[in-house]
Amino acid sequence: MRYYLRKGQTEKARAIADFAGEVYSYSGLIAKGVFLECNSNYDGALEWFGKIEERSDTPFPLVAYCVRYKSATGDARFDGEVRKRIKVFPKRAAIFRTQMIPTASMAHHARVKPEHLGLRNNLAPTARGERTD
């Protein structure tokens, strides 16, 4: 799909994204969300990344999208969505409210910087809310 977008074949990319979204698999939902994000349909992308959270019980793709959106536009309108999904402990370590805990490789893959998740001083997400610096 991204290939067709790069080549300027938006309708072909749309057809692929629509089909993938109809399949309703994890990858299909990602493809539809990415297509909408690439075409500046930010509210539509939020909706489709939200469907991933409903289907797979993981907020990571939605949070990563919100962080990418803020990084690209400077607009903070989706910050509330991120805050709903992150719990901050007294020692400033953060975890997601699900059992999935993001790893450094996941953050790198999604191009998410620790400071965008509210982490400082080299604190990494932990399961017990303990400092890891």
N, C-alpha and C positions, 0 to 999 in steps of 0.2 A: 504494500500500500504506500509506504513512504517513497519507494522507487517511483511510482506513478506521480506522486505529489512533486517530487524533485524534477520530473520530466514535464511538469505542467499539465498532466492528464488528470485533472481534478475529478471528472466524472467517472473515470475508471477506478480511481482511488475510492470515491464515494461508494460505488457499487460493491467493492471488496469490503469496505468498512461496514456497510449496511448488512451484507451477508454474514460477516463475522459477528456482528452484534446480534443478529437473529439467532445464531447458533447458541448464544448465551454461555459460551465457555469463558473461562478466565481470560485466555488469550484473545478471544473474540471481543470481549468487553473492553480490554485494553486497546485493541485496534480501533474500535469505534471511538473511544475516548481520545486517543491520540489524534485521530483524524479531525475530530471537532476542535481539539486544542490547536492543531496546526492551521486550521482555518479560522482561528480567532472566535470560535463559538464557545466562549469560556463557561457560560452557564450550562450549555449542553454537555460539555466535557465533564463538569462537576457532577451532573446527573449520572452520566455513564460510569465514571469512576466510583460514584456512590453505589451503583448496582453491584460492583465488585465486592464492596464491603458487605452488602446484604447477602450475596451469594456465597462468599468464601469466608466471611467473618474475620476479615483482615482489613484494617484501615490504611495499611501502608501505601497502596497505590493512590488513594485519595489524598493522603497527607503529602505525598511526594508531588502530586499534581499541584496542590495548593501552594507549596513552597516554590515550585517552578514558576507558577503564575506570578507570585509576588516578586520573585527575582527578575522576571522578564518585564513586568509592567510597573512595579513599584506600588501597586494598588494592594491595600490590606483588607479588601472586602471578604476574603475567605479565611482570615486569621481565626475567626470564631470556630470554623470547622476544625481547624488544627487543635485549638485549645480544648474542644470537646473530647478529643481523642487522646490527649496527653495528660498524664497525671504527674504532678511534680511533688516530690517528697521533700521533707525539711532539709536534707543534705544536698538538695539541688540535683539529684539524679532523677532521670525521667524514664518512664516506661509507657508503653501503649496499654490501653485497658483490656487488651486481649492477651492470649497466651503467646502470641507471636512477638518476639522482641527483635528489633532491627539490629543487624550486625553491621560492622564497618563496610563489608563488601556490598551489602544491600544499599547502604547510604551512598557508597561510591557509584554503584550501578545507576542509581536514580539521580545522581548528581546533587545530593542533598548535603549541605554543610551542617555540621553540628550546631553552630550558632543559630541556624534557622529553626532548629528544634528546641531552642531555649537552653542549650547546654553550654556551659562555660568551663574554663580551667581544665580542659581535657577530660571532663567527666563523660563517661560513656553510659549508655542505657544499661540498667541492670535489673535483674529479677527481684532483688530484695531491697532496692532503694539505697544501696551502700555506695560510698564513694569508691571510685576506681582509679583515681589519679595517682 
